[in-house]
Amino acid sequence: MALRIEYRFDGEPKTIRFANDKYHDHYEALAAAEGIDLTQFLAMEKQIASLTRDKKALRDYRENEFERFGFSDIQVIRE
């Protein structure tokens, strides 16, 4: 299934195509499209996942960090 991701990066609207075969999730695809290194982000995400079973905590961490990176209005659209 083809997906399209619409988002804003530093206030500028952008669109990319996304397929699950190359990236783990749409956050990794966004970071790759904008050239952001996620090494520390993924390490912290792994630590949070090992410390809690609460999916909301992990989701909140992702959303907050990507806002800090400059992303906003992230929408995944199925085609």
Distance bins in CASP14 RR format, pairs under 12 A and 6 or more apart:
PFRMAT RR
TARGET T0000
AUTHOR 0000-0000-0000
RMODE 2
METHOD distances of the structure
MODEL  1
1 17 0 0 0 0 0 1 0 0 0 0 0
1 18 0 0 0 0 0 1 0 0 0 0 0
1 19 0 0 0 0 1 0 0 0 0 0 0
1 20 0 0 0 0 1 0 0 0 0 0 0
1 21 0 0 0 0 0 1 0 0 0 0 0
1 76 0 0 0 0 0 1 0 0 0 0 0
1 77 0 0 0 0 0 1 0 0 0 0 0
1 78 1 0 0 1 0 0 0 0 0 0 0
1 79 1 0 0 1 0 0 0 0 0 0 0
2 16 0 0 0 0 0 1 0 0 0 0 0
2 17 1 0 0 1 0 0 0 0 0 0 0
2 18 0 0 0 0 1 0 0 0 0 0 0
2 19 1 0 0 1 0 0 0 0 0 0 0
2 20 0 0 0 0 0 1 0 0 0 0 0
2 21 0 0 0 0 0 1 0 0 0 0 0
2 76 0 0 0 0 0 1 0 0 0 0 0
2 77 0 0 0 0 1 0 0 0 0 0 0
2 78 1 0 0 1 0 0 0 0 0 0 0
2 79 1 0 1 0 0 0 0 0 0 0 0
3 15 0 0 0 0 0 1 0 0 0 0 0
3 16 0 0 0 0 1 0 0 0 0 0 0
3 17 1 0 0 1 0 0 0 0 0 0 0
3 18 1 0 1 0 0 0 0 0 0 0 0
3 19 1 0 0 1 0 0 0 0 0 0 0
3 20 0 0 0 0 1 0 0 0 0 0 0
3 21 0 0 0 0 0 1 0 0 0 0 0
3 22 0 0 0 0 0 1 0 0 0 0 0
3 23 0 0 0 0 0 1 0 0 0 0 0
3 25 0 0 0 0 0 1 0 0 0 0 0
3 26 1 0 0 1 0 0 0 0 0 0 0
3 29 0 0 0 0 1 0 0 0 0 0 0
3 75 0 0 0 0 0 1 0 0 0 0 0
3 76 1 0 1 0 0 0 0 0 0 0 0
3 77 1 0 0 1 0 0 0 0 0 0 0
3 78 1 0 1 0 0 0 0 0 0 0 0
3 79 1 0 0 1 0 0 0 0 0 0 0
4 14 0 0 0 0 0 1 0 0 0 0 0
4 15 1 0 0 1 0 0 0 0 0 0 0
4 16 1 0 0 1 0 0 0 0 0 0 0
4 17 1 0 1 0 0 0 0 0 0 0 0
4 18 1 0 0 1 0 0 0 0 0 0 0
4 19 0 0 0 0 0 1 0 0 0 0 0
4 26 0 0 0 0 0 1 0 0 0 0 0
4 29 0 0 0 0 0 1 0 0 0 0 0
4 74 0 0 0 0 0 1 0 0 0 0 0
4 75 0 0 0 0 1 0 0 0 0 0 0
4 76 1 0 0 1 0 0 0 0 0 0 0
4 77 1 0 1 0 0 0 0 0 0 0 0
4 78 0 0 0 0 1 0 0 0 0 0 0
4 79 1 0 1 0 0 0 0 0 0 0 0
5 13 0 0 0 0 0 1 0 0 0 0 0
5 14 0 0 0 0 1 0 0 0 0 0 0
5 15 1 0 0 1 0 0 0 0 0 0 0
5 16 1 0 1 0 0 0 0 0 0 0 0
5 17 1 0 0 1 0 0 0 0 0 0 0
5 18 1 0 1 0 0 0 0 0 0 0 0
5 19 0 0 0 0 0 1 0 0 0 0 0
5 23 0 0 0 0 0 1 0 0 0 0 0
5 25 0 0 0 0 0 1 0 0 0 0 0
5 26 1 0 1 0 0 0 0 0 0 0 0
5 27 0 0 0 0 1 0 0 0 0 0 0
5 28 0 0 0 0 0 1 0 0 0 0 0
5 29 1 0 0 1 0 0 0 0 0 0 0
5 30 1 0 0 1 0 0 0 0 0 0 0
5 31 0 0 0 0 0 1 0 0 0 0 0
5 32 0 0 0 0 0 1 0 0 0 0 0
5 33 0 0 0 0 1 0 0 0 0 0 0
5 34 0 0 0 0 0 1 0 0 0 0 0
5 66 0 0 0 0 0 1 0 0 0 0 0
5 71 0 0 0 0 0 1 0 0 0 0 0
5 73 0 0 0 0 0 1 0 0 0 0 0
5 74 1 0 0 1 0 0 0 0 0 0 0
5 75 1 0 0 1 0 0 0 0 0 0 0
5 76 1 0 1 0 0 0 0 0 0 0 0
5 77 1 0 0 1 0 0 0 0 0 0 0
5 78 0 0 0 0 0 1 0 0 0 0 0
5 79 0 0 0 0 0 1 0 0 0 0 0
6 12 0 0 0 0 0 1 0 0 0 0 0
6 13 1 0 0 1 0 0 0 0 0 0 0
6 14 1 0 0 1 0 0 0 0 0 0 0
6 15 1 0 1 0 0 0 0 0 0 0 0
6 16 0 0 0 0 1 0 0 0 0 0 0
6 17 0 0 0 0 0 1 0 0 0 0 0
6 18 0 0 0 0 0 1 0 0 0 0 0
6 26 0 0 0 0 0 1 0 0 0 0 0
6 30 0 0 0 0 0 1 0 0 0 0 0
6 33 0 0 0 0 0 1 0 0 0 0 0
6 71 0 0 0 0 0 1 0 0 0 0 0
6 72 0 0 0 0 0 1 0 0 0 0 0
6 73 1 0 0 1 0 0 0 0 0 0 0
6 74 1 0 0 1 0 0 0 0 0 0 0
6 75 1 0 1 0 0 0 0 0 0 0 0
6 76 0 0 0 0 1 0 0 0 0 0 0
6 77 1 0 0 1 0 0 0 0 0 0 0
6 79 0 0 0 0 0 1 0 0 0 0 0
7 13 1 0 0 1 0 0 0 0 0 0 0
7 14 1 0 1 0 0 0 0 0 0 0 0
7 15 1 0 0 1 0 0 0 0 0 0 0
7 16 0 0 0 0 1 0 0 0 0 0 0
7 18 0 0 0 0 0 1 0 0 0 0 0
7 26 0 0 0 0 1 0 0 0 0 0 0
7 27 0 0 0 0 0 1 0 0 0 0 0
7 29 0 0 0 0 0 1 0 0 0 0 0
7 30 1 0 0 1 0 0 0 0 0 0 0
7 31 0 0 0 0 0 1 0 0 0 0 0
7 33 0 0 0 0 1 0 0 0 0 0 0
7 34 0 0 0 0 1 0 0 0 0 0 0
7 66 0 0 0 0 1 0 0 0 0 0 0
7 67 0 0 0 0 0 1 0 0 0 0 0
7 69 0 0 0 0 0 1 0 0 0 0 0
7 70 0 0 0 0 1 0 0 0 0 0 0
7 71 1 0 1 0 0 0 0 0 0 0 0
7 72 1 0 0 1 0 0 0 0 0 0 0
7 73 1 0 0 1 0 0 0 0 0 0 0
7 74 1 0 1 0 0 0 0 0 0 0 0
7 75 1 0 0 1 0 0 0 0 0 0 0
7 76 0 0 0 0 1 0 0 0 0 0 0
7 77 0 0 0 0 0 1 0 0 0 0 0
8 14 1 0 0 1 0 0 0 0 0 0 0
8 15 0 0 0 0 0 1 0 0 0 0 0
8 30 0 0 0 0 0 1 0 0 0 0 0
8 34 0 0 0 0 0 1 0 0 0 0 0
8 66 0 0 0 0 0 1 0 0 0 0 0
8 67 0 0 0 0 0 1 0 0 0 0 0
8 69 0 0 0 0 0 1 0 0 0 0 0
8 70 0 0 0 0 1 0 0 0 0 0 0
8 71 1 0 0 1 0 0 0 0 0 0 0
8 72 1 0 1 0 0 0 0 0 0 0 0
8 73 1 0 1 0 0 0 0 0 0 0 0
8 74 0 0 0 0 1 0 0 0 0 0 0
8 75 0 0 0 0 1 0 0 0 0 0 0
9 15 0 0 0 0 0 1 0 0 0 0 0
9 16 0 0 0 0 0 1 0 0 0 0 0
9 30 1 0 0 1 0 0 0 0 0 0 0
9 31 0 0 0 0 0 1 0 0 0 0 0
9 33 0 0 0 0 1 0 0 0 0 0 0
9 34 1 0 1 0 0 0 0 0 0 0 0
9 35 0 0 0 0 0 1 0 0 0 0 0
9 36 0 0 0 0 1 0 0 0 0 0 0
9 66 0 0 0 0 1 0 0 0 0 0 0
9 67 0 0 0 0 0 1 0 0 0 0 0
9 69 0 0 0 0 1 0 0 0 0 0 0
9 70 1 0 0 1 0 0 0 0 0 0 0
9 71 1 0 1 0 0 0 0 0 0 0 0
9 72 0 0 0 0 1 0 0 0 0 0 0
9 73 0 0 0 0 1 0 0 0 0 0 0
9 74 0 0 0 0 1 0 0 0 0 0 0
10 34 0 0 0 0 1 0 0 0 0 0 0
10 36 0 0 0 0 0 1 0 0 0 0 0
10 67 0 0 0 0 0 1 0 0 0 0 0
10 69 0 0 0 0 1 0 0 0 0 0 0
10 70 1 0 1 0 0 0 0 0 0 0 0
10 71 0 0 0 0 1 0 0 0 0 0 0
10 72 0 0 0 0 1 0 0 0 0 0 0
11 67 0 0 0 0 0 1 0 0 0 0 0
11 70 1 0 0 1 0 0 0 0 0 0 0
11 71 0 0 0 0 1 0 0 0 0 0 0
11 72 1 0 0 1 0 0 0 0 0 0 0
11 73 0 0 0 0 1 0 0 0 0 0 0
12 34 0 0 0 0 0 1 0 0 0 0 0
12 70 0 0 0 0 0 1 0 0 0 0 0
12 71 0 0 0 0 0 1 0 0 0 0 0
12 72 0 0 0 0 0 1 0 0 0 0 0
12 73 0 0 0 0 0 1 0 0 0 0 0
13 71 0 0 0 0 0 1 0 0 0 0 0
13 72 0 0 0 0 1 0 0 0 0 0 0
13 73 1 0 0 1 0 0 0 0 0 0 0
13 74 0 0 0 0 0 1 0 0 0 0 0
13 75 0 0 0 0 0 1 0 0 0 0 0
14 29 0 0 0 0 0 1 0 0 0 0 0
14 30 0 0 0 0 1 0 0 0 0 0 0
14 33 1 0 0 1 0 0 0 0 0 0 0
14 34 0 0 0 0 1 0 0 0 0 0 0
14 70 0 0 0 0 0 1 0 0 0 0 0
14 71 0 0 0 0 1 0 0 0 0 0 0
14 72 0 0 0 0 0 1 0 0 0 0 0
14 73 0 0 0 0 0 1 0 0 0 0 0
14 74 0 0 0 0 0 1 0 0 0 0 0
14 75 0 0 0 0 0 1 0 0 0 0 0
15 29 0 0 0 0 0 1 0 0 0 0 0
15 30 0 0 0 0 0 1 0 0 0 0 0
15 33 0 0 0 0 1 0 0 0 0 0 0
15 73 0 0 0 0 0 1 0 0 0 0 0
15 74 0 0 0 0 0 1 0 0 0 0 0
15 75 0 0 0 0 1 0 0 0 0 0 0
15 76 0 0 0 0 0 1 0 0 0 0 0
15 77 0 0 0 0 1 0 0 0 0 0 0
15 79 0 0 0 0 0 1 0 0 0 0 0
16 22 0 0 0 0 0 1 0 0 0 0 0
16 23 0 0 0 0 0 1 0 0 0 0 0
16 26 0 0 0 0 1 0 0 0 0 0 0
16 28 0 0 0 0 0 1 0 0 0 0 0
16 29 1 0 0 1 0 0 0 0 0 0 0
16 30 1 0 0 1 0 0 0 0 0 0 0
16 31 0 0 0 0 0 1 0 0 0 0 0
16 32 0 0 0 0 1 0 0 0 0 0 0
16 33 1 0 1 0 0 0 0 0 0 0 0
16 34 0 0 0 0 1 0 0 0 0 0 0
16 71 0 0 0 0 0 1 0 0 0 0 0
16 74 0 0 0 0 0 1 0 0 0 0 0
16 75 0 0 0 0 0 1 0 0 0 0 0
16 76 0 0 0 0 0 1 0 0 0 0 0
16 77 0 0 0 0 0 1 0 0 0 0 0
17 23 0 0 0 0 0 1 0 0 0 0 0
17 26 0 0 0 0 0 1 0 0 0 0 0
17 29 0 0 0 0 1 0 0 0 0 0 0
17 30 0 0 0 0 0 1 0 0 0 0 0
17 33 0 0 0 0 1 0 0 0 0 0 0
17 76 0 0 0 0 0 1 0 0 0 0 0
17 77 0 0 0 0 0 1 0 0 0 0 0
17 78 0 0 0 0 0 1 0 0 0 0 0
17 79 0 0 0 0 1 0 0 0 0 0 0
18 24 0 0 0 0 0 1 0 0 0 0 0
18 25 0 0 0 0 1 0 0 0 0 0 0
18 26 1 0 1 0 0 0 0 0 0 0 0
18 27 0 0 0 0 0 1 0 0 0 0 0
18 28 0 0 0 0 1 0 0 0 0 0 0
18 29 1 0 1 0 0 0 0 0 0 0 0
18 30 0 0 0 0 1 0 0 0 0 0 0
18 31 0 0 0 0 0 1 0 0 0 0 0
18 32 0 0 0 0 0 1 0 0 0 0 0
18 33 0 0 0 0 1 0 0 0 0 0 0
18 74 0 0 0 0 0 1 0 0 0 0 0
18 75 0 0 0 0 0 1 0 0 0 0 0
18 76 1 0 0 1 0 0 0 0 0 0 0
18 77 0 0 0 0 1 0 0 0 0 0 0
18 78 0 0 0 0 0 1 0 0 0 0 0
18 79 0 0 0 0 0 1 0 0 0 0 0
19 25 0 0 0 0 0 1 0 0 0 0 0
19 26 0 0 0 0 0 1 0 0 0 0 0
19 28 0 0 0 0 0 1 0 0 0 0 0
19 29 0 0 0 0 1 0 0 0 0 0 0
19 76 0 0 0 0 0 1 0 0 0 0 0
19 78 0 0 0 0 0 1 0 0 0 0 0
19 79 0 0 0 0 0 1 0 0 0 0 0
20 26 0 0 0 0 1 0 0 0 0 0 0
20 28 0 0 0 0 0 1 0 0 0 0 0
20 29 0 0 0 0 1 0 0 0 0 0 0
20 76 0 0 0 0 0 1 0 0 0 0 0
21 29 0 0 0 0 0 1 0 0 0 0 0
22 28 0 0 0 0 1 0 0 0 0 0 0
22 29 1 0 0 1 0 0 0 0 0 0 0
22 32 0 0 0 0 1 0 0 0 0 0 0
22 33 0 0 0 0 0 1 0 0 0 0 0
23 29 1 0 1 0 0 0 0 0 0 0 0
23 30 0 0 0 0 1 0 0 0 0 0 0
23 31 0 0 0 0 1 0 0 0 0 0 0
23 32 1 0 0 1 0 0 0 0 0 0 0
23 33 0 0 0 0 1 0 0 0 0 0 0
23 38 0 0 0 0 0 1 0 0 0 0 0
23 42 0 0 0 0 0 1 0 0 0 0 0
24 30 0 0 0 0 0 1 0 0 0 0 0
24 31 0 0 0 0 0 1 0 0 0 0 0
24 32 0 0 0 0 0 1 0 0 0 0 0
24 38 0 0 0 0 0 1 0 0 0 0 0
24 42 0 0 0 0 1 0 0 0 0 0 0
24 45 0 0 0 0 0 1 0 0 0 0 0
24 46 0 0 0 0 0 1 0 0 0 0 0
24 62 0 0 0 0 0 1 0 0 0 0 0
25 31 0 0 0 0 0 1 0 0 0 0 0
25 32 0 0 0 0 0 1 0 0 0 0 0
25 38 0 0 0 0 0 1 0 0 0 0 0
25 41 0 0 0 0 0 1 0 0 0 0 0
25 42 0 0 0 0 0 1 0 0 0 0 0
25 45 0 0 0 0 0 1 0 0 0 0 0
25 58 0 0 0 0 0 1 0 0 0 0 0
25 59 0 0 0 0 0 1 0 0 0 0 0
25 62 0 0 0 0 1 0 0 0 0 0 0
25 66 0 0 0 0 0 1 0 0 0 0 0
25 74 0 0 0 0 0 1 0 0 0 0 0
25 76 0 0 0 0 1 0 0 0 0 0 0
26 32 0 0 0 0 0 1 0 0 0 0 0
26 33 0 0 0 0 0 1 0 0 0 0 0
26 62 0 0 0 0 0 1 0 0 0 0 0
26 63 0 0 0 0 0 1 0 0 0 0 0
26 66 0 0 0 0 1 0 0 0 0 0 0
26 71 0 0 0 0 0 1 0 0 0 0 0
26 74 1 0 0 1 0 0 0 0 0 0 0
26 75 0 0 0 0 1 0 0 0 0 0 0
26 76 1 0 1 0 0 0 0 0 0 0 0
26 77 0 0 0 0 0 1 0 0 0 0 0
26 78 0 0 0 0 0 1 0 0 0 0 0
27 33 0 0 0 0 0 1 0 0 0 0 0
27 34 0 0 0 0 0 1 0 0 0 0 0
27 36 0 0 0 0 1 0 0 0 0 0 0
27 38 1 0 0 1 0 0 0 0 0 0 0
27 41 0 0 0 0 1 0 0 0 0 0 0
27 42 0 0 0 0 1 0 0 0 0 0 0
27 45 0 0 0 0 1 0 0 0 0 0 0
27 58 0 0 0 0 0 1 0 0 0 0 0
27 59 0 0 0 0 0 1 0 0 0 0 0
27 61 0 0 0 0 0 1 0 0 0 0 0
27 62 1 0 1 0 0 0 0 0 0 0 0
27 63 0 0 0 0 1 0 0 0 0 0 0
27 64 0 0 0 0 0 1 0 0 0 0 0
27 65 0 0 0 0 1 0 0 0 0 0 0
27 66 1 0 0 1 0 0 0 0 0 0 0
27 67 0 0 0 0 0 1 0 0 0 0 0
27 69 0 0 0 0 1 0 0 0 0 0 0
27 71 0 0 0 0 1 0 0 0 0 0 0
27 74 0 0 0 0 1 0 0 0 0 0 0
27 76 0 0 0 0 0 1 0 0 0 0 0
28 34 0 0 0 0 0 1 0 0 0 0 0
28 35 0 0 0 0 0 1 0 0 0 0 0
28 36 0 0 0 0 1 0 0 0 0 0 0
28 37 0 0 0 0 0 1 0 0 0 0 0
28 38 1 0 0 1 0 0 0 0 0 0 0
28 39 0 0 0 0 0 1 0 0 0 0 0
28 41 0 0 0 0 1 0 0 0 0 0 0
28 42 0 0 0 0 1 0 0 0 0 0 0
28 45 0 0 0 0 0 1 0 0 0 0 0
28 62 0 0 0 0 0 1 0 0 0 0 0
28 66 0 0 0 0 0 1 0 0 0 0 0
29 35 0 0 0 0 0 1 0 0 0 0 0
29 36 0 0 0 0 0 1 0 0 0 0 0
29 38 0 0 0 0 0 1 0 0 0 0 0
29 66 0 0 0 0 0 1 0 0 0 0 0
29 71 0 0 0 0 0 1 0 0 0 0 0
29 74 0 0 0 0 0 1 0 0 0 0 0
29 76 0 0 0 0 1 0 0 0 0 0 0
30 36 0 0 0 0 1 0 0 0 0 0 0
30 38 0 0 0 0 1 0 0 0 0 0 0
30 41 0 0 0 0 0 1 0 0 0 0 0
30 62 0 0 0 0 0 1 0 0 0 0 0
30 63 0 0 0 0 0 1 0 0 0 0 0
30 65 0 0 0 0 0 1 0 0 0 0 0
30 66 1 0 0 1 0 0 0 0 0 0 0
30 67 0 0 0 0 0 1 0 0 0 0 0
30 69 0 0 0 0 1 0 0 0 0 0 0
30 70 0 0 0 0 0 1 0 0 0 0 0
30 71 1 0 0 1 0 0 0 0 0 0 0
30 72 0 0 0 0 0 1 0 0 0 0 0
30 73 0 0 0 0 0 1 0 0 0 0 0
30 74 1 0 0 1 0 0 0 0 0 0 0
30 75 0 0 0 0 0 1 0 0 0 0 0
30 76 0 0 0 0 0 1 0 0 0 0 0
31 37 1 0 0 1 0 0 0 0 0 0 0
31 38 1 0 1 0 0 0 0 0 0 0 0
31 39 0 0 0 0 0 1 0 0 0 0 0
31 40 0 0 0 0 0 1 0 0 0 0 0
31 41 1 0 0 1 0 0 0 0 0 0 0
31 42 0 0 0 0 1 0 0 0 0 0 0
31 62 0 0 0 0 0 1 0 0 0 0 0
31 65 0 0 0 0 0 1 0 0 0 0 0
31 66 0 0 0 0 1 0 0 0 0 0 0
31 69 1 0 0 1 0 0 0 0 0 0 0
31 70 0 0 0 0 0 1 0 0 0 0 0
31 71 0 0 0 0 1 0 0 0 0 0 0
31 74 0 0 0 0 0 1 0 0 0 0 0
32 38 0 0 0 0 1 0 0 0 0 0 0
33 69 0 0 0 0 0 1 0 0 0 0 0
33 71 0 0 0 0 0 1 0 0 0 0 0
33 74 0 0 0 0 0 1 0 0 0 0 0
34 66 0 0 0 0 0 1 0 0 0 0 0
34 69 1 0 0 1 0 0 0 0 0 0 0
34 70 0 0 0 0 1 0 0 0 0 0 0
34 71 1 0 0 1 0 0 0 0 0 0 0
35 69 0 0 0 0 0 1 0 0 0 0 0
36 42 0 0 0 0 0 1 0 0 0 0 0
36 65 0 0 0 0 0 1 0 0 0 0 0
36 66 0 0 0 0 1 0 0 0 0 0 0
36 68 0 0 0 0 0 1 0 0 0 0 0
36 69 1 0 1 0 0 0 0 0 0 0 0
36 70 0 0 0 0 1 0 0 0 0 0 0
36 71 0 0 0 0 1 0 0 0 0 0 0
37 43 0 0 0 0 0 1 0 0 0 0 0
37 69 0 0 0 0 0 1 0 0 0 0 0
38 44 0 0 0 0 1 0 0 0 0 0 0
38 45 0 0 0 0 1 0 0 0 0 0 0
38 46 0 0 0 0 0 1 0 0 0 0 0
38 62 0 0 0 0 0 1 0 0 0 0 0
38 65 0 0 0 0 1 0 0 0 0 0 0
38 66 0 0 0 0 0 1 0 0 0 0 0
38 69 0 0 0 0 1 0 0 0 0 0 0
39 45 0 0 0 0 0 1 0 0 0 0 0
39 46 0 0 0 0 0 1 0 0 0 0 0
40 46 0 0 0 0 0 1 0 0 0 0 0
40 47 0 0 0 0 0 1 0 0 0 0 0
40 65 0 0 0 0 1 0 0 0 0 0 0
40 68 0 0 0 0 0 1 0 0 0 0 0
40 69 0 0 0 0 0 1 0 0 0 0 0
41 47 0 0 0 0 0 1 0 0 0 0 0
41 48 0 0 0 0 0 1 0 0 0 0 0
41 58 0 0 0 0 0 1 0 0 0 0 0
41 61 0 0 0 0 1 0 0 0 0 0 0
41 62 0 0 0 0 1 0 0 0 0 0 0
41 64 0 0 0 0 0 1 0 0 0 0 0
41 65 1 0 1 0 0 0 0 0 0 0 0
41 66 0 0 0 0 1 0 0 0 0 0 0
41 68 0 0 0 0 1 0 0 0 0 0 0
41 69 0 0 0 0 1 0 0 0 0 0 0
42 48 0 0 0 0 0 1 0 0 0 0 0
42 49 0 0 0 0 0 1 0 0 0 0 0
42 58 0 0 0 0 0 1 0 0 0 0 0
42 61 0 0 0 0 0 1 0 0 0 0 0
42 62 0 0 0 0 0 1 0 0 0 0 0
42 65 0 0 0 0 0 1 0 0 0 0 0
43 49 0 0 0 0 0 1 0 0 0 0 0
43 50 0 0 0 0 0 1 0 0 0 0 0
43 65 0 0 0 0 0 1 0 0 0 0 0
44 50 0 0 0 0 0 1 0 0 0 0 0
44 51 0 0 0 0 0 1 0 0 0 0 0
44 57 0 0 0 0 0 1 0 0 0 0 0
44 58 0 0 0 0 0 1 0 0 0 0 0
44 61 1 0 0 1 0 0 0 0 0 0 0
44 62 0 0 0 0 0 1 0 0 0 0 0
44 64 0 0 0 0 0 1 0 0 0 0 0
44 65 0 0 0 0 1 0 0 0 0 0 0
45 51 0 0 0 0 0 1 0 0 0 0 0
45 52 0 0 0 0 0 1 0 0 0 0 0
45 57 0 0 0 0 0 1 0 0 0 0 0
45 58 1 0 0 1 0 0 0 0 0 0 0
45 59 0 0 0 0 0 1 0 0 0 0 0
45 60 0 0 0 0 0 1 0 0 0 0 0
45 61 1 0 0 1 0 0 0 0 0 0 0
45 62 1 0 0 1 0 0 0 0 0 0 0
45 63 0 0 0 0 0 1 0 0 0 0 0
45 64 0 0 0 0 0 1 0 0 0 0 0
45 65 0 0 0 0 1 0 0 0 0 0 0
45 66 0 0 0 0 0 1 0 0 0 0 0
46 52 0 0 0 0 0 1 0 0 0 0 0
46 58 0 0 0 0 1 0 0 0 0 0 0
46 61 0 0 0 0 0 1 0 0 0 0 0
47 57 0 0 0 0 0 1 0 0 0 0 0
47 58 0 0 0 0 0 1 0 0 0 0 0
47 61 0 0 0 0 1 0 0 0 0 0 0
48 54 0 0 0 0 1 0 0 0 0 0 0
48 55 0 0 0 0 0 1 0 0 0 0 0
48 56 0 0 0 0 0 1 0 0 0 0 0
48 57 1 0 0 1 0 0 0 0 0 0 0
48 58 1 0 1 0 0 0 0 0 0 0 0
48 59 0 0 0 0 0 1 0 0 0 0 0
48 60 0 0 0 0 1 0 0 0 0 0 0
48 61 1 0 1 0 0 0 0 0 0 0 0
48 62 0 0 0 0 1 0 0 0 0 0 0
48 64 0 0 0 0 0 1 0 0 0 0 0
48 65 0 0 0 0 0 1 0 0 0 0 0
49 55 0 0 0 0 1 0 0 0 0 0 0
49 57 0 0 0 0 1 0 0 0 0 0 0
49 58 1 0 1 0 0 0 0 0 0 0 0
49 59 0 0 0 0 0 1 0 0 0 0 0
49 61 0 0 0 0 1 0 0 0 0 0 0
49 62 0 0 0 0 0 1 0 0 0 0 0
50 57 0 0 0 0 0 1 0 0 0 0 0
50 58 0 0 0 0 0 1 0 0 0 0 0
51 57 0 0 0 0 1 0 0 0 0 0 0
51 58 0 0 0 0 1 0 0 0 0 0 0
51 61 0 0 0 0 0 1 0 0 0 0 0
52 58 1 0 0 1 0 0 0 0 0 0 0
52 59 0 0 0 0 0 1 0 0 0 0 0
52 60 0 0 0 0 0 1 0 0 0 0 0
52 61 0 0 0 0 1 0 0 0 0 0 0
54 60 0 0 0 0 1 0 0 0 0 0 0
54 61 0 0 0 0 0 1 0 0 0 0 0
55 61 0 0 0 0 0 1 0 0 0 0 0
55 62 0 0 0 0 0 1 0 0 0 0 0
56 62 0 0 0 0 0 1 0 0 0 0 0
56 63 0 0 0 0 0 1 0 0 0 0 0
57 63 0 0 0 0 0 1 0 0 0 0 0
57 64 0 0 0 0 0 1 0 0 0 0 0
58 64 0 0 0 0 0 1 0 0 0 0 0
58 65 0 0 0 0 0 1 0 0 0 0 0
59 65 0 0 0 0 0 1 0 0 0 0 0
59 66 0 0 0 0 0 1 0 0 0 0 0
60 66 0 0 0 0 0 1 0 0 0 0 0
60 67 0 0 0 0 0 1 0 0 0 0 0
61 67 0 0 0 0 0 1 0 0 0 0 0
61 68 0 0 0 0 0 1 0 0 0 0 0
62 68 0 0 0 0 0 1 0 0 0 0 0
62 69 0 0 0 0 0 1 0 0 0 0 0
62 71 0 0 0 0 0 1 0 0 0 0 0
62 74 0 0 0 0 0 1 0 0 0 0 0
63 69 0 0 0 0 0 1 0 0 0 0 0
63 70 0 0 0 0 0 1 0 0 0 0 0
63 71 0 0 0 0 1 0 0 0 0 0 0
63 72 0 0 0 0 0 1 0 0 0 0 0
63 73 0 0 0 0 0 1 0 0 0 0 0
63 74 0 0 0 0 1 0 0 0 0 0 0
64 70 0 0 0 0 0 1 0 0 0 0 0
64 71 0 0 0 0 0 1 0 0 0 0 0
64 72 0 0 0 0 0 1 0 0 0 0 0
65 71 0 0 0 0 1 0 0 0 0 0 0
66 72 0 0 0 0 1 0 0 0 0 0 0
66 73 0 0 0 0 0 1 0 0 0 0 0
66 74 1 0 0 1 0 0 0 0 0 0 0
67 73 0 0 0 0 0 1 0 0 0 0 0
67 74 0 0 0 0 1 0 0 0 0 0 0
END
